[in-house]
Amino acid sequence: MDNSGNGPNEYANISSSWYKDGHIELFSGLSRKLQKYTLNGELKETITAKYSKNIIGGSMHPFENGYVFQPLDPSPNNKAELSLVFTDLELNQIGDIGLKSPPHPFPLNLGKRFTLLNTGELIYRRVLSEGAFLVDLNHLTPYLNFDYGNDWIWKNPKNTSSIKVASKAIFGEKGFFEVIPNFSESFITFTFYHSNRTTTKGILDRSTKKYFNLRVRKSDRSVLEMNFIKWENHRLVASMHTSELENILSNLNPNQYIIRGNLPLVTLNIPKTLSCLKSNSKTLLDSLPNYLSHPLLSQILVGFAEMTITKEASMCRERTRMW
């Protein structure tokens, strides 16, 4: 999907995405659009929002016979007077929930705001807060309230007095300024965003109430960056950059991981005569037609057509390494 832009069927950003009724749906809060795509990436429908133009949409999720979304907090136009907005399938506003406490002054929208449990309950977390709520059409019911301790920079109420003070705290104080929890019936995963621009992750076992840090390091001791998606069937589903896979899989047995799509992991052995192929020379797609018959390799190579991808290419100023 590559429709980024400001045209009639393009989107300025992707606020949220999900799979529903055989389609992939993308919501763009800035473009005020919801688009439906086939699994092959073909655009089938574009729905333009009918709710107030003073509302800038953030994270969205399907809810009952429509959708629910969180206005950007704070929205520069309506000062984030609403906590949630409900729409029908055509994005007509059918309800809303107002804030019972002042919004946080810093306009941050990291990560998704909603988690759908297997029980059908929809959990919502407010931006830069320690609370999580169950969503109903008429109100929010407290679900869990976390205590992130003194390293949570918003423990000091002075840091929320204005956007200027909040910005100074985010960039100047030690600690973390945002936490993204992801819920399941058995576990809660956490991603902590620190003021030094790093992230840490952890998992809470809901049955034992035990918490443990999840530190995954690469061979050079740097932290592996990955995004939690959900906990599913006793496995943690996560996404990461393709070039990071080698660091993960080299430490796992074949029965310890699954690559979605049932595509086998194969090693691409490029002849040594091509090991110093320069990025400004003939593209790898043209040079390696024999490798493109494999579905996994064709997907990989499309995005890295002009990059040398062999291990031997390190002496040729290798840009990335893939197999």
Secondary structure in CASP SS format (residue, H / E / C, confidence):
PFRMAT SS
TARGET T0000
AUTHOR 0000-0000-0000
METHOD secondary structure of the structure
MODEL  1
M C 1.00
D C 1.00
N C 1.00
S E 1.00
G C 1.00
N C 1.00
G C 1.00
P C 1.00
N C 1.00
E C 1.00
Y E 1.00
A C 1.00
N C 1.00
I C 1.00
S C 1.00
S E 1.00
S E 1.00
W E 1.00
Y E 1.00
K E 1.00
D C 1.00
G C 1.00
H E 1.00
I E 1.00
E E 1.00
L E 1.00
F E 1.00
S E 1.00
G C 1.00
L C 1.00
S C 1.00
R C 1.00
K E 1.00
L E 1.00
Q E 1.00
K E 1.00
Y E 1.00
T C 1.00
L C 1.00
N C 1.00
G C 1.00
E C 1.00
L E 1.00
K E 1.00
E E 1.00
T E 1.00
I E 1.00
T E 1.00
A C 1.00
K C 1.00
Y C 1.00
S C 1.00
K C 1.00
N C 1.00
I C 1.00
I C 1.00
G E 1.00
G E 1.00
S E 1.00
M E 1.00
H E 1.00
P E 1.00
F E 1.00
E C 1.00
N C 1.00
G E 1.00
Y E 1.00
V E 1.00
F E 1.00
Q E 1.00
P E 1.00
L C 1.00
D C 1.00
P C 1.00
S C 1.00
P C 1.00
N C 1.00
N C 1.00
K C 1.00
A C 1.00
E C 1.00
L E 1.00
S E 1.00
L E 1.00
V E 1.00
F E 1.00
T E 1.00
D E 1.00
L C 1.00
E C 1.00
L C 1.00
N C 1.00
Q E 1.00
I E 1.00
G E 1.00
D E 1.00
I E 1.00
G E 1.00
L C 1.00
K C 1.00
S C 1.00
P C 1.00
P C 1.00
H C 1.00
P C 1.00
F C 1.00
P C 1.00
L C 1.00
N C 1.00
L C 1.00
G C 1.00
K C 1.00
R C 1.00
F E 1.00
T E 1.00
L E 1.00
L C 1.00
N C 1.00
T C 1.00
G C 1.00
E C 1.00
L E 1.00
I E 1.00
Y E 1.00
R E 1.00
R C 1.00
V C 1.00
L C 1.00
S C 1.00
E C 1.00
G E 1.00
A E 1.00
F E 1.00
L E 1.00
V E 1.00
D C 1.00
L C 1.00
N C 1.00
H C 1.00
L E 1.00
T E 1.00
P E 1.00
Y E 1.00
L E 1.00
N E 1.00
F C 1.00
D C 1.00
Y C 1.00
G C 1.00
N C 1.00
D C 1.00
W E 1.00
I H 1.00
W H 1.00
K H 1.00
N C 1.00
P H 1.00
K H 1.00
N H 1.00
T H 1.00
S C 1.00
S C 1.00
I H 1.00
K H 1.00
V H 1.00
A H 1.00
S H 1.00
K H 1.00
A H 1.00
I H 1.00
F H 1.00
G H 1.00
E C 1.00
K C 1.00
G C 1.00
F E 1.00
F E 1.00
E E 1.00
V E 1.00
I E 1.00
P E 1.00
N E 1.00
F E 1.00
S C 1.00
E C 1.00
S C 1.00
F E 1.00
I E 1.00
T E 1.00
F E 1.00
T E 1.00
F E 1.00
Y E 1.00
H E 1.00
S C 1.00
N C 1.00
R C 1.00
T C 1.00
T E 1.00
T E 1.00
K E 1.00
G E 1.00
I E 1.00
L E 1.00
D E 1.00
R C 1.00
S C 1.00
T C 1.00
K C 1.00
K E 1.00
Y E 1.00
F E 1.00
N E 1.00
L E 1.00
R C 1.00
V C 1.00
R E 1.00
K C 1.00
S C 1.00
D C 1.00
R C 1.00
S C 1.00
V E 1.00
L C 1.00
E C 1.00
M E 1.00
N E 1.00
F E 1.00
I E 1.00
K E 1.00
W E 1.00
E E 1.00
N C 1.00
H C 1.00
R E 1.00
L E 1.00
V E 1.00
A E 1.00
S E 1.00
M E 1.00
H C 1.00
T H 1.00
S H 1.00
E H 1.00
L H 1.00
E H 1.00
N H 1.00
I H 1.00
L H 1.00
S C 1.00
N C 1.00
L C 1.00
N C 1.00
P H 1.00
N H 1.00
Q H 1.00
Y C 1.00
I C 1.00
I C 1.00
R C 1.00
G C 1.00
N C 1.00
L C 1.00
P C 1.00
L C 1.00
V C 1.00
T C 1.00
L C 1.00
N C 1.00
I C 1.00
P C 1.00
K H 1.00
T H 1.00
L H 1.00
S C 1.00
C C 1.00
L C 1.00
K C 1.00
S C 1.00
N C 1.00
S C 1.00
K C 1.00
T C 1.00
L H 1.00
L H 1.00
D H 1.00
S H 1.00
L C 1.00
P H 1.00
N H 1.00
Y H 1.00
L C 1.00
S C 1.00
H C 1.00
P H 1.00
L H 1.00
L H 1.00
S H 1.00
Q H 1.00
I H 1.00
L H 1.00
V H 1.00
G H 1.00
F C 1.00
A C 1.00
E C 1.00
M C 1.00
T C 1.00
I C 1.00
T C 1.00
K H 1.00
E H 1.00
A H 1.00
S H 1.00
M H 1.00
C H 1.00
R C 1.00
E C 1.00
R C 1.00
T C 1.00
R C 1.00
M C 1.00
W C 1.00
END
